[in-house]
């Protein structure tokens, strides 16, 4: 069984760059393979260690991820970097397991309506697919982490409110299916800090110190506030996207992820050493700016820059 604590050590904030996957889902154009590799190399040099590399989907339908194996190789060449790939079914998981990617995310939604729109399955069918992916992993003899990403955990643009009890039942079902860890996604940016804190507390009660992922979108400007609430409530693993790129094609109203640069600043000012050079991360924005000039790049830190004071990282410790 994979050691999730080796990938995600306790009591350290892990920020996962999802710009290369979630960040490119809705863009009209996307970076070349060489630009994606530069993106990874520059962020790695800045201290980033977690990269969501793309999706294993039919190339004719999703050509932006046709080079996912090359992107995985670009992460793998950095020995201590951790790659994450999305696989929606057993075929995708089989392809992912043939690579050195360290983690595979399989998605199920807390909303039945969104689950059917997103992957054309019922929730029960998606849970069965997670179990099948776990069996494939076990049969492969690899220690690849299987992460169950629970979409619409804070509310659904198709069906409305999603009760916390429903989310926690889905968490239980994902672990029963054999997932090594889970993530909770605010897919359309409905959440507020109070709701986030409540679900985080319930996660701690349910799974103790086992790491779990929080995936926030900034659709209503609450991404950083929600991340702060999650940190205060004990969450230590977060998805974020360079320049706030991203969104779900099957979720009406979905817009970009929480801005990675702003999240790094938040974590550091709250007293957590991310190991990431914020100035160097900001410089990486030049890559998507050149590759996708028509896309809006978001972020307060990119505009205001970090304070010139040398002690701003420790000011809230």
C-alpha positions in Angstrom: 0.0 0.0 0.0 1.4 3.4 -0.9 2.7 5.6 2.0 0.8 8.8 1.5 2.8 10.4 4.3 6.0 10.0 2.3 4.4 12.0 -0.5 2.6 14.4 1.9 4.6 14.8 5.1 2.6 15.8 8.2 2.5 19.4 9.4 3.8 20.8 6.2 1.8 22.7 3.6 1.9 21.0 0.2 0.8 23.2 -2.7 0.0 21.3 -5.9 0.3 23.1 -9.2 -2.8 22.1 -11.3 -2.3 24.7 -14.0 -1.0 22.1 -16.5 -4.2 20.1 -16.2 -7.2 21.9 -14.7 -5.7 25.2 -15.8 -5.8 24.2 -19.5 -9.3 22.6 -19.6 -11.1 25.7 -20.8 -8.4 27.6 -22.7 -8.7 28.1 -26.5 -5.0 27.4 -26.9 -2.4 25.7 -24.8 1.4 25.6 -24.4 3.6 23.4 -26.6 5.2 20.4 -24.9 8.5 22.4 -24.7 6.7 25.2 -23.0 5.1 22.8 -20.5 8.5 21.4 -19.7 9.9 24.9 -19.2 6.9 25.6 -16.9 7.8 22.6 -14.8 11.5 23.2 -14.8 11.1 26.9 -13.7 8.7 26.1 -11.0 10.8 23.2 -9.7 13.8 25.5 -9.6 11.6 27.9 -7.5 10.8 25.1 -5.0 7.6 23.6 -6.4 7.4 19.8 -5.9 3.8 18.8 -6.8 2.6 18.9 -10.4 -0.7 17.8 -11.9 0.5 16.9 -15.3 -2.6 16.3 -17.4 -5.4 13.7 -18.1 -5.4 10.3 -19.7 -8.2 11.0 -22.1 -8.8 10.2 -25.8 -6.4 12.4 -27.8 -9.0 13.2 -30.5 -11.3 14.6 -27.9 -8.8 16.3 -25.6 -5.7 17.1 -27.7 -4.2 19.5 -25.1 -3.2 16.4 -23.1 -1.8 14.4 -26.0 1.7 14.9 -24.6 0.9 13.8 -21.0 3.6 11.1 -21.1 6.2 13.7 -22.0 5.0 16.0 -19.2 5.2 13.1 -16.7 8.7 12.4 -17.8 9.6 16.1 -17.3 8.4 15.8 -13.7 10.0 12.4 -13.1 13.5 13.6 -14.1 13.4 15.7 -10.9 13.8 12.9 -8.4 11.9 14.5 -5.5 9.0 15.9 -7.6 5.6 14.3 -7.3 3.4 14.0 -10.4 -0.4 13.6 -10.4 -2.5 12.5 -13.4 -6.3 12.4 -13.9 -7.8 9.2 -15.2 -11.6 8.9 -15.6 -11.7 5.1 -16.2 -9.8 1.9 -16.2 -8.4 2.5 -19.7 -6.9 5.8 -18.6 -5.6 4.3 -15.3 -4.0 1.5 -17.2 -2.2 4.0 -19.4 -1.2 6.1 -16.3 0.1 3.0 -14.5 2.5 2.4 -17.5 4.2 5.6 -16.6 6.2 6.7 -13.5 3.5 9.1 -12.3 3.2 9.0 -8.6 -0.5 9.6 -8.1 -3.7 9.0 -10.1 -6.8 11.0 -9.4 -10.2 9.3 -10.2 -13.2 11.6 -9.9 -16.6 11.1 -8.4 -19.0 13.9 -7.7 -20.9 14.6 -4.5 -23.8 15.6 -6.8 -25.5 12.9 -8.9 -26.4 15.5 -11.6 -22.9 16.6 -12.0 -21.5 13.1 -11.9 -23.7 12.1 -14.9 -22.8 15.3 -16.8 -19.1 15.1 -16.0 -18.4 11.4 -16.6 -21.7 10.0 -17.8 -22.1 7.6 -14.9 -24.1 7.3 -11.8 -22.2 7.8 -8.5 -22.4 4.1 -7.8 -20.8 3.4 -11.2 -18.0 5.9 -10.5 -17.4 4.3 -7.1 -17.1 0.9 -8.8 -14.7 2.5 -11.2 -12.5 3.7 -8.3 -12.5 0.1 -6.9 -11.5 -1.2 -10.3 -8.6 1.3 -10.6 -7.4 0.3 -7.2 -7.4 -3.4 -8.3 -5.4 -2.4 -11.4 -2.9 -0.6 -9.3 -2.6 -3.6 -6.9 -2.2 -6.0 -9.8 0.6 -3.8 -11.2 2.7 -4.1 -8.1 3.3 -0.4 -8.1 2.9 2.0 -5.2 1.0 4.7 -7.1 -1.3 6.6 -4.9 -5.0 6.5 -5.9 -6.7 9.7 -4.9 -10.5 10.0 -5.1 -11.4 13.6 -6.1 -14.9 14.4 -4.8 -16.3 17.2 -7.1 -19.1 19.6 -6.1 -18.4 19.0 -2.4 -19.5 22.5 -1.4 -22.6 22.8 -3.6 -23.5 22.1 -7.2 -24.5 24.6 -10.0 -26.7 21.8 -11.5 -28.6 20.6 -8.4 -28.0 23.2 -5.7 -27.0 22.5 -2.1 -25.0 19.4 -1.2 -25.5 18.4 2.5 -22.3 17.8 4.5 -23.6 14.4 5.4 -23.7 13.4 1.8 -20.1 14.6 1.3 -18.9 12.5 4.3 -20.8 9.5 3.1 -19.0 9.9 -0.2 -15.7 10.1 1.6 -16.5 6.8 3.4 -17.5 5.2 0.2 -14.3 6.2 -1.6 -12.2 4.7 1.2 -14.3 1.6 1.1 -13.5 1.4 -2.6 -9.8 1.3 -1.7 -8.7 4.9 -2.4 -5.6 5.9 -0.5 -6.7 9.5 0.0 -9.5 11.9 -1.0 -9.8 15.4 -2.1 -12.8 17.8 -1.7 -13.4 20.2 -4.6 -15.3 23.5 -4.6 -15.8 23.0 -8.3 -17.9 26.1 -9.0 -16.7 28.4 -6.1 -19.8 28.2 -3.9 -18.0 27.7 -0.6 -17.4 30.2 2.2 -14.9 29.9 5.1 -17.5 28.7 7.7 -18.6 25.8 5.5 -14.9 25.0 4.7 -13.9 25.0 8.3 -16.9 22.7 9.2 -16.0 20.1 6.5 -12.4 20.2 7.5 -13.2 19.5 11.1 -15.4 16.6 10.0 -12.6 15.3 7.9 -10.2 15.3 10.8 -12.8 13.5 13.0 -13.3 10.9 10.2 -9.7 10.2 9.0 -7.4 11.6 11.7 -4.1 12.9 10.4 -4.4 11.2 7.0 -3.7 13.9 4.3 -6.6 15.1 2.1 -6.7 17.7 -0.6 -8.7 20.9 -0.8 -9.4 22.1 -4.3 -10.8 25.7 -4.4 -12.0 27.8 -7.3 -12.1 31.5 -7.1 -15.3 32.0 -9.0 -16.8 34.3 -6.3 -13.5 35.7 -5.0 -13.4 33.4 -1.9 -10.6 31.1 -2.8 -7.9 32.6 -0.5 -10.4 33.1 2.4 -11.5 29.5 2.1 -7.8 28.3 2.0 -7.1 30.3 5.2 -10.1 28.7 6.9 -8.9 25.2 5.7 -5.4 25.8 7.0 -6.7 26.9 10.4 -8.9 23.8 10.5 -6.0 21.5 9.8 -5.8 20.8 6.1 -2.3 20.7 4.7 -2.7 19.8 1.0 -4.0 22.3 -1.5 -4.5 22.5 -5.3 -3.8 25.8 -7.0 -3.1 27.1 -10.4 -0.4 29.5 -11.7 -2.2 32.8 -12.5 -5.6 31.3 -11.5 -6.1 29.4 -14.7 -8.8 26.7 -14.8 -12.4 25.6 -14.7 -14.6 22.6 -15.3 -16.2 22.1 -18.8 -19.2 20.3 -17.4 -19.9 22.8 -14.5 -21.9 25.9 -15.6 -20.3 29.0 -14.1 -17.0 27.4 -13.2 -13.9 29.7 -13.5 -10.3 29.5 -12.5 -8.6 27.8 -9.5 -7.3 29.7 -6.5 -4.2 31.7 -7.6 -1.1 29.7 -6.7 1.1 32.7 -6.1 -1.5 34.2 -3.7 -1.8 30.9 -1.9 1.9 30.6 -1.4 1.9 34.1 0.2 -1.0 33.2 2.4 0.7 30.0 3.7 4.0 31.8 4.4 2.3 34.7 6.2 0.5 32.1 8.3 3.8 30.7 9.5 4.3 27.7 7.1 7.5 27.3 5.2 6.4 26.1 1.7 10.0 26.0 0.4 8.8 28.0 -2.6 10.5 31.2 -3.9 7.5 33.4 -4.6 9.4 35.8 -6.9 10.6 33.0 -9.1 7.1 31.5 -9.3 5.8 34.9 -10.4 8.4 34.9 -13.2 7.0 31.6 -14.5 3.8 33.5 -15.5 5.7 34.6 -18.6 5.2 31.1 -20.1 1.4 31.0 -20.2 1.4 34.7 -21.1 3.4 33.9 -24.2 1.7 30.6 -25.0 -1.9 31.9 -24.5 -1.9 35.7 -24.9 -5.7 35.8 -25.1 -6.1 34.3 -21.6 -6.5 36.5 -18.5 -3.9 35.9 -15.9 -5.1 36.6 -12.3 -3.3 37.2 -9.0 -2.8 40.0 -6.5 0.9 39.1 -5.7 1.9 39.3 -9.4 0.6 42.9 -9.4 1.7 44.1 -6.0 4.7 41.8 -5.6 5.8 40.5 -2.1 6.7 43.1 0.5 10.3 44.2 0.4 10.7 43.5 4.1 12.8 40.4 4.7 10.7 39.1 7.5 7.2 39.0 5.9 7.2 35.2 5.9 7.5 35.0 9.6 5.2 37.9 10.5 2.3 35.7 11.3 4.2 32.7 12.7 
